[in-house]
Amino acid sequence: MSLQVEKLEKNMAKLTIEVAPEELEKAIEKAYQKNKKRISVPGFRKGKVPRQMIEKMYGKEIFYEDAVNALVPDAYAKALDECEEEIVSSPQIDVVQIEAGQPFIFTAEVALKPEVRLGKYKGVKVSKTDVNVTDEEVDAEIEKERERNARNVAVEDRAVKDGDMTVLDFEGFVDGVAFKGGKGENYPLTIGSGAFIPGFEDQLIGAEIGKEVEVQVTFPQNYHSEELKGKPAVFKCTVKEIKEKELPELDDEFAGDVSEFDTLAEYKDDVRKKITARKEEEAKGVKTDAVVDAIINDSDMEIPEAMIETQQRQMVEDFEQRIRMQGLQLEQYYQMTGSNYEKLLEQVKPQALKGIQSRLVLEAVAEKENIKATEEDFEKEIDKMAEMYRMENDKVKNMLDESGQKSVMNDIAIQKAIDFVVENAVEE
């Protein structure tokens, strides 16, 4: 195999890869052996037709497609190993020559890693994020905990009010005629939830247990049923049960039930500390994004479109994999969301571009400051991965080939570069 590299505009390159004639002959013969049982020629049994006879009857090109599919991946992988340029996109393959007895020649158009002309990265000025925690924030967090520990208590001595959980029977009528799907028995409905069409739940406020009330509504114009769109309707409803939410008292006993503390004051202090820690972590993320954005804006790089497209496809494929792991079919997801593969590609493009820009400038910072991952850093990262996957360290290492280990080391260096630029930023 031989390789020629021609650099093109906008950080693109054309790799011309030549494969020896004997390798092409092996691939064609393999394609013949694979397909001969499926090819019919008068006078021969299937699987017994000589290759020369098939080629004479159908043309020599009959096995070329399979031969190309067999040759290209391996030849391209060898070309990547030989190529001194850093390739950052999937290849655009084009066959130049394929003819038995001659070298097989194809080209691969690829994106090359862009050069970054790094701007200011030390002393970047960013806005300071407020991490002070107010009493109102502490009270709101505690109130959420009270909500989580609330009891639903049956009510029999009053009418329905907003926020109540009810159980009701109902039947709907349009022009005095009951309609399909308009009837429900022992139906649970929380007043104010918005589960029913607008106006329905509001009219149940004041209803008493066991007494029928009429609810008059108009179906929305965008209602899913064509027969009911925009139609006025009357629902005859009977509330059978009312329950209200009873919050626990805000006292030492509550604190002991929901935390490790004996007093409400201690619990409040702990809640404040946790909110503070959360806000500090969020502020760190905001600061990091602001610093990296500032460095990107002050740097110069020409990112080839093929590099962005490769990142887009990777992001969408990762997303689709997560959807499958959740037990969803892709077709179902796309139907439910009104989306498709192409729409997702376009949707993630800004994020793909930002991710590439961020990594490029941080790699440039790491190179400029001689920031590298040490063996100790690598071992610590392996420890984290082993804990995450609940595996032994040696097994995690064995799962990583040379390329995988290099990727881990690069990621560590990137994180170190992030820490460096953030520590050297100036908050105003």
Stockholm file with secondary structure:
# STOCKHOLM 1.0

chainA/1-428         MSLQVEKLEKNMAKLTIEVAPEELEKAIEKAYQKNKKRISVPGFRKGKVPRQMIEKMYGKEIFYEDAVNALVPDAYAKALDECEEEIVSSPQIDVVQIEAGQPFIFTAEVALKPEVRLGKYKGVKVSKTDVNVTDEEVDAEIEKERERNARNVAVEDRAVKDGDMTVLDFEGFVDGVAFKGGKGENYPLTIGSGAFIPGFEDQLIGAEIGKEVEVQVTFPQNYHSEELKGKPAVFKCTVKEIKEKELPELDDEFAGDVSEFDTLAEYKDDVRKKITARKEEEAKGVKTDAVVDAIINDSDMEIPEAMIETQQRQMVEDFEQRIRMQGLQLEQYYQMTGSNYEKLLEQVKPQALKGIQSRLVLEAVAEKENIKATEEDFEKEIDKMAEMYRMENDKVKNMLDESGQKSVMNDIAIQKAIDFVVENAVEE
#=GR chainA/1-428 SS CEEEEEECSTTEEEEEEEECHHHHHHHHHHHHHHHGGGCCCTTSCTTCCCHHHHHHHHCGGGGHHHHHHHHHHHHHHHHHHHCCSCBCSCCEEEEEECCTTSCEEEEEEEEBCCCCBCCCCSSCEECCCCCCCCHHHHHHHHHHHHHHTCEEEECCSSCCCTTCEEEEEEEEEETTEEEEEEEEEEEEEETTSCCSSTTTTGGGTTCCTTCEEEEEEECCTTCSCTTTTTCEEEEEEEEEEEEEEECCCSSHHHHHHHSSCSSHHHHHHHHHHHHHHHHHHHHHHHHHHHHHHHHHHHSBCCCCHHHHHHHHHHHHHHHHHHHHHTTCCHHHHHHHHTCCHHHHHHHHHHHHHHHHHHHHHHHHHHHHTTCCCCHHHHHHHHHHHHHHHTCCHHHHHHHCCHHHHHHHHHHHHHHHHHHHHHHTCEEC
#=GC SS_cons         CEEEEEECSTTEEEEEEEECHHHHHHHHHHHHHHHGGGCCCTTSCTTCCCHHHHHHHHCGGGGHHHHHHHHHHHHHHHHHHHCCSCBCSCCEEEEEECCTTSCEEEEEEEEBCCCCBCCCCSSCEECCCCCCCCHHHHHHHHHHHHHHTCEEEECCSSCCCTTCEEEEEEEEEETTEEEEEEEEEEEEEETTSCCSSTTTTGGGTTCCTTCEEEEEEECCTTCSCTTTTTCEEEEEEEEEEEEEEECCCSSHHHHHHHSSCSSHHHHHHHHHHHHHHHHHHHHHHHHHHHHHHHHHHHSBCCCCHHHHHHHHHHHHHHHHHHHHHTTCCHHHHHHHHTCCHHHHHHHHHHHHHHHHHHHHHHHHHHHHTTCCCCHHHHHHHHHHHHHHHTCCHHHHHHHCCHHHHHHHHHHHHHHHHHHHHHHTCEEC
//
